[in-house]
Amino acid sequence: MSKYEINENQFELIKIALEKLWYSYHGDGELFVKCEEITELESTLNKQYKNHKIIEQEMRDTIHNCYWELYDVKPEQDEITEIANNLAESIKLQAGHWGWDDTEIRDLVYRWIRRNTGLGEGR
């Protein structure tokens, strides 16, 4: 997981600002060099954003699977979102290092859901 994360709104604002700058200065030779740097930055931001979305989906898949295993019921999307938003930061940090599909991470998520969803053993 990246040290610097941006949300979807921030990404769109940066992209719009970069596009405006690109179109404003595209004709000037000296500034064209700067625009190439901006294009490279935009490409890097696009890659980071896509990677963030993949990692977020992996987290949601892990939560879904742990919940299903625990309660034998598929969770609703809003339940997955609530769990993802409240999941312990220490678990997210470890998942950033080992990946969401790691056995230890799945065990931590499973235990966290069991202790914190308030559903008990029976739903």
C-alpha positions as CSV (number, residue, x, y, z in Angstrom):
1,M,0.0,0.0,0.0
2,S,1.3,3.4,-1.0
3,K,2.4,5.9,1.7
4,Y,0.5,8.6,-0.2
5,E,-3.1,7.7,-1.0
6,I,-5.6,9.8,-2.8
7,N,-9.3,9.4,-3.0
8,E,-11.3,9.4,-6.2
9,N,-12.3,13.1,-5.9
10,Q,-8.7,14.2,-5.3
11,F,-7.6,12.1,-8.2
12,E,-10.2,13.8,-10.5
13,L,-9.1,17.3,-9.3
14,I,-5.5,16.6,-10.0
15,K,-6.3,15.1,-13.4
16,I,-8.4,18.2,-14.4
17,A,-5.6,20.5,-13.2
18,L,-3.0,18.6,-15.2
19,E,-5.2,18.6,-18.3
20,K,-5.8,22.4,-18.0
21,L,-2.0,23.0,-17.6
22,W,-1.2,20.7,-20.5
23,Y,-3.6,22.5,-22.9
24,S,-2.6,25.9,-21.6
25,Y,1.1,25.5,-22.4
26,H,1.3,22.8,-25.1
27,G,2.5,25.3,-27.7
28,D,5.5,26.7,-25.8
29,G,8.8,24.8,-26.3
30,E,10.3,25.5,-22.9
31,L,7.0,24.7,-21.1
32,F,6.5,21.7,-23.3
33,V,9.4,20.0,-21.4
34,K,7.5,20.7,-18.2
35,C,4.3,19.3,-19.8
36,E,6.1,16.0,-20.5
37,E,6.9,15.8,-16.8
38,I,3.3,16.5,-16.0
39,T,2.2,13.8,-18.4
40,E,4.6,11.4,-16.7
41,L,3.1,12.4,-13.3
42,E,-0.4,11.9,-14.6
43,S,0.6,8.4,-15.8
44,T,2.1,7.6,-12.4
45,L,-1.1,8.8,-10.7
46,N,-3.2,6.7,-13.0
47,K,-1.2,3.6,-12.2
48,Q,-1.3,4.3,-8.4
49,Y,-5.0,4.9,-8.6
50,K,-5.6,1.6,-10.5
51,N,-3.4,-0.3,-8.0
52,H,-5.3,1.2,-5.1
53,K,-8.6,0.1,-6.7
54,I,-7.2,-3.5,-7.1
55,I,-6.1,-3.6,-3.5
56,E,-9.4,-2.2,-2.3
57,Q,-11.2,-4.9,-4.2
58,E,-9.0,-7.6,-2.7
59,M,-9.8,-6.3,0.8
60,R,-13.6,-6.4,0.0
61,D,-13.2,-9.9,-1.4
62,T,-11.5,-11.1,1.8
63,I,-14.1,-9.5,4.0
64,H,-16.9,-11.1,1.9
65,N,-15.3,-14.5,2.1
66,C,-14.6,-14.4,5.8
67,Y,-18.1,-13.1,6.5
68,W,-19.6,-15.9,4.4
69,E,-17.5,-18.6,6.1
70,L,-18.4,-17.2,9.5
71,Y,-22.2,-16.7,9.1
72,D,-22.9,-18.9,6.0
73,V,-24.6,-15.9,4.5
74,K,-23.3,-13.6,1.8
75,P,-22.9,-10.1,3.2
76,E,-24.5,-7.1,1.6
77,Q,-22.3,-4.5,-0.1
78,D,-23.1,-2.0,2.7
79,E,-22.0,-4.5,5.3
80,I,-18.7,-5.1,3.5
81,T,-18.2,-1.3,3.3
82,E,-18.9,-0.8,7.0
83,I,-16.5,-3.6,8.0
84,A,-13.9,-2.2,5.6
85,N,-14.3,1.3,7.1
86,N,-14.0,0.0,10.7
87,L,-11.4,-2.8,10.2
88,A,-8.4,-2.3,12.5
89,E,-5.7,-0.2,10.9
90,S,-3.1,-2.8,12.1
91,I,-4.8,-5.4,9.9
92,K,-4.8,-3.1,6.9
93,L,-1.1,-2.3,7.4
94,Q,-0.2,-6.0,7.6
95,A,-2.3,-6.7,4.6
96,G,-0.4,-3.9,2.7
97,H,2.8,-5.9,3.4
98,W,1.6,-9.5,3.0
99,G,-1.5,-9.1,0.8
100,W,-5.2,-9.6,1.5
101,D,-5.1,-13.3,0.5
102,D,-2.5,-14.2,3.0
103,T,-3.6,-16.9,5.5
104,E,-2.6,-14.9,8.5
105,I,-4.4,-11.8,7.2
106,R,-7.6,-13.8,6.5
107,D,-7.4,-15.2,10.0
108,L,-7.1,-11.7,11.5
109,V,-10.1,-10.4,9.3
110,Y,-12.2,-13.5,10.3
111,R,-11.5,-12.9,14.0
112,W,-12.2,-9.2,13.7
113,I,-15.5,-9.8,12.0
114,R,-16.5,-12.4,14.6
115,R,-15.7,-10.0,17.5
116,N,-16.9,-6.7,16.0
117,T,-20.0,-7.3,13.8
118,G,-22.3,-7.8,16.8
119,L,-24.0,-10.7,15.1
120,G,-22.7,-13.4,17.5
121,E,-22.7,-17.0,16.3
122,G,-26.2,-16.9,14.9
123,R,-27.5,-14.4,12.4
